[in-house]
Amino acid sequence: MLKTGVYVDAENIKMSGGYGMRYDVLVDLANTGQSTMLRANCYLAEDRERTKADPDYRQKVYAYHNILRQCGFKIIKKYVRRYQDEDGNVTTKANADMDLAIDALLQARNLDRVILLTGDGDFIRLVTALQNKGCRVEVIGFHNVSHELRETADAYISGFLIPGLLPIFANGHQIDEQWQRGTVINFNPDRGFGFFRFYRMTSNGIAAETVFFHLSKSTLDSDHYFQDGYRIFEFRIVENPSNDNRPEAWDIRLVREG
């Protein structure tokens, strides 16, 4: 069994499109196949002044922390610090990068695999150091992920594509399992159809599947969105009665650019 450690740069994830991420799904991912989760650390910021002064904020923050603990995560807090310059401008800072890097390096002696959730290119050197210790390093990010970080990792996957990790919403409500996220793997602009690749969670990890789509089922106003495999789309998988009930992607919409 691969002994796996999960390290979450929570502030980066929250600010980069991963707000509302399901930590229980992350645990399932770390425990699938020939892997067992040995460590799970979440590094986050807390505004101690606001915690003391605002009961609603305090209740919300502590409820969130309890959910993470119930999922098996150790919480490492970095308290917000405020700095005032000569003009009276106040800036805040709460960076846990150093804590995460030191913990990961110290704990790597007992790990075979590290799942790092961040898009921050400052962790490139950490990834290399972990690899030099014999660990396989997989990076999960959302928006604004460092290109070099993606290339340095042993594997990279967008958090948008991991089934259930970030719920899909419409009109403020979470929608059913018919909806998936995927990327284009083949597109014929002359005939206006192609295929999406998407993933399902299995007992052996995430497995790739494909589904047919036609531009007539897209909410987008141009076919240029489908010309590369970097954009991420949301779509509903339905059995089309006009095509022998074969599964197709309908109600296609764009999640993000690149």
C-alpha positions in Angstrom: 0.0 0.0 0.0 1.2 3.5 -0.8 1.3 5.6 2.3 -0.2 9.0 1.3 0.0 12.4 2.8 -2.4 15.2 1.9 -1.3 18.9 2.3 -3.8 21.6 1.6 -2.8 25.3 1.1 -6.4 26.3 2.0 -6.1 30.1 1.5 -4.6 29.6 -2.0 -7.3 27.1 -2.9 -10.1 29.3 -1.6 -8.9 32.3 -3.5 -8.3 30.4 -6.7 -11.8 28.9 -7.4 -11.9 26.1 -4.8 -14.2 27.7 -2.3 -16.6 25.0 -1.1 -14.2 22.1 -1.8 -15.4 18.8 -0.3 -12.7 17.5 2.0 -14.4 14.1 2.4 -14.0 13.6 -1.3 -10.3 14.4 -1.0 -10.0 11.8 1.7 -11.7 9.2 -0.6 -9.3 10.1 -3.3 -6.3 9.5 -1.0 -7.7 6.1 0.2 -8.5 4.6 -3.2 -6.7 1.8 -5.0 -3.4 0.8 -3.4 -3.2 3.9 -1.3 -4.0 4.7 2.3 -4.0 8.2 3.9 -1.4 8.4 6.6 -1.3 12.2 7.0 -3.8 15.0 6.2 -2.9 18.6 7.0 -4.8 21.7 6.2 -3.1 25.1 6.5 -5.4 28.1 6.9 -5.7 31.6 8.1 -7.8 32.9 11.0 -8.5 36.5 11.9 -8.1 36.3 15.6 -9.4 39.9 16.2 -12.5 39.2 14.2 -13.0 35.9 15.9 -13.1 37.7 19.3 -15.3 40.5 18.1 -17.8 38.8 15.7 -19.9 35.9 17.1 -21.3 35.0 13.6 -17.8 34.9 12.1 -16.5 32.8 15.0 -19.3 30.3 14.8 -18.8 30.0 11.0 -15.1 29.5 11.3 -15.2 27.0 14.1 -18.0 25.0 12.4 -15.7 24.8 9.2 -12.8 23.7 11.3 -14.9 21.0 12.9 -15.9 19.7 9.5 -12.3 19.4 8.5 -11.4 17.6 11.7 -14.3 15.1 11.2 -12.8 14.4 7.8 -9.5 13.5 9.5 -7.5 16.7 8.8 -5.1 18.3 11.3 -5.6 22.0 11.2 -2.6 24.3 11.2 -3.6 27.9 11.8 -1.7 31.0 10.8 -3.2 34.0 12.5 -3.7 37.2 10.5 -1.3 40.0 11.3 -1.9 43.6 10.4 0.8 46.1 9.4 0.4 49.9 9.1 2.7 52.0 6.9 3.7 55.6 7.4 0.6 56.8 5.5 -1.7 54.8 7.8 -2.5 52.1 5.2 -3.2 48.8 6.8 -2.2 45.5 5.2 -2.8 42.0 6.4 -0.7 38.9 6.1 -1.2 35.2 7.0 1.1 33.0 5.0 1.5 29.3 6.0 3.8 28.3 3.2 6.8 27.8 5.4 4.8 25.6 7.9 3.5 23.4 5.1 6.9 23.0 3.5 8.6 22.1 6.7 5.9 19.6 7.8 5.9 17.9 4.4 9.6 17.5 4.4 9.8 16.1 7.9 6.9 13.8 7.4 8.0 12.6 4.0 10.3 9.9 5.5 7.1 7.9 6.3 5.3 8.6 3.0 5.3 7.2 -0.5 2.9 9.7 -2.1 2.1 13.3 -1.4 -1.0 15.1 -2.7 -0.5 18.8 -2.6 -3.4 21.2 -3.1 -2.2 24.6 -4.3 -1.5 26.6 -7.4 1.4 28.5 -5.8 4.6 28.4 -7.8 6.5 29.0 -4.5 6.1 25.3 -3.8 8.1 24.1 -6.9 11.3 23.6 -4.8 9.3 21.7 -2.2 7.9 19.3 -4.9 11.5 18.7 -6.1 12.8 18.1 -2.6 10.0 15.6 -1.9 10.7 13.8 -5.1 14.4 13.5 -4.2 13.3 11.8 -1.0 11.5 9.2 -3.1 7.9 10.5 -2.8 5.5 10.7 -5.7 4.0 14.2 -5.8 0.6 14.9 -7.2 -0.7 18.5 -7.5 -4.4 19.5 -7.5 -5.3 23.1 -8.2 -8.1 25.2 -9.6 -7.6 28.6 -11.2 -4.2 30.3 -11.7 -2.0 27.3 -11.2 1.7 27.9 -11.9 2.6 26.3 -15.2 6.0 25.3 -13.8 4.4 23.7 -10.8 2.2 21.6 -13.0 5.3 20.4 -15.0 7.4 19.7 -11.9 4.8 17.5 -10.3 4.6 13.8 -11.1 1.0 14.3 -12.0 -1.4 17.3 -12.1 -5.1 17.3 -12.3 -7.5 20.2 -12.1 -9.7 20.1 -9.0 -12.7 21.0 -11.2 -12.3 17.5 -12.9 -12.2 15.4 -9.8 -15.8 14.0 -9.3 -17.6 15.6 -6.4 -14.6 17.6 -5.1 -16.2 20.9 -6.1 -20.0 20.5 -6.3 -21.7 21.8 -9.4 -24.4 24.5 -8.9 -27.1 26.2 -10.9 -29.2 29.1 -9.7 -27.6 28.8 -6.3 -28.5 25.1 -5.9 -26.4 22.0 -6.1 -27.5 19.9 -9.0 -27.7 16.2 -9.6 -25.1 13.6 -10.6 -26.1 13.8 -14.3 -23.8 16.9 -14.4 -20.1 16.4 -15.0 -17.1 18.5 -15.8 -14.7 17.6 -18.6 -12.3 18.7 -21.4 -12.5 18.4 -25.2 -10.4 15.5 -26.5 -11.6 15.6 -30.1 -13.6 18.1 -32.1 -14.7 18.3 -35.7 -15.5 22.0 -36.5 -16.8 21.2 -39.9 -19.5 18.9 -38.6 -19.9 20.6 -35.2 -19.4 17.6 -32.9 -16.8 16.0 -30.7 -16.1 14.2 -27.5 -15.5 15.3 -23.9 -13.3 13.4 -21.4 -14.6 13.3 -17.9 -13.9 11.3 -14.8 -15.7 9.0 -12.4 -14.6 7.9 -8.9 -14.0 4.1 -8.6 -12.5 1.9 -5.9 -9.2 2.1 -7.8 -9.2 5.9 -8.1 -10.5 8.2 -10.8 -11.2 6.6 -14.2 -11.6 8.5 -17.4 -14.6 8.2 -19.7 -15.7 9.9 -22.9 -19.1 11.3 -24.1 -20.3 12.6 -27.4 -21.4 16.2 -27.8 -22.9 18.4 -30.5 -22.7 22.2 -30.8 -26.5 22.3 -30.9 -26.5 21.4 -27.2 -24.1 24.2 -26.2 -25.0 27.4 -24.5 -21.9 29.1 -26.0 -22.1 31.4 -29.0 -19.0 30.2 -30.8 -17.2 26.9 -31.7 -13.7 28.4 -30.9 -14.1 27.4 -27.3 -13.9 23.8 -28.3 -10.7 24.2 -30.4 -8.3 23.1 -27.6 -8.2 20.7 -24.7 -7.4 23.2 -21.9 -10.8 24.7 -21.3 -13.1 23.0 -18.7 -16.8 22.6 -19.4 -19.9 21.6 -17.4 -22.5 19.5 -19.1 -25.5 17.2 -18.4 -25.2 13.6 -19.6 -28.5 12.4 -21.0 -29.6 9.4 -23.0 -30.8 10.9 -26.4 -34.0 9.1 -27.5 -33.4 10.4 -31.0 -30.1 8.5 -31.1 -30.9 5.1 -29.8 -30.7 6.4 -26.2 -27.0 6.8 -26.5 -25.4 9.1 -23.8 -24.7 12.7 -24.9 -23.5 15.9 -23.3 -26.3 18.6 -23.2 -26.6 22.1 -21.8 -22.8 22.6 -22.3 -21.3 25.7 -20.5 -17.8 27.0 -20.0 -16.3 26.8 -16.5 -13.0 28.5 -17.1 -10.5 29.6 -19.7 -7.3 27.5 -19.9 
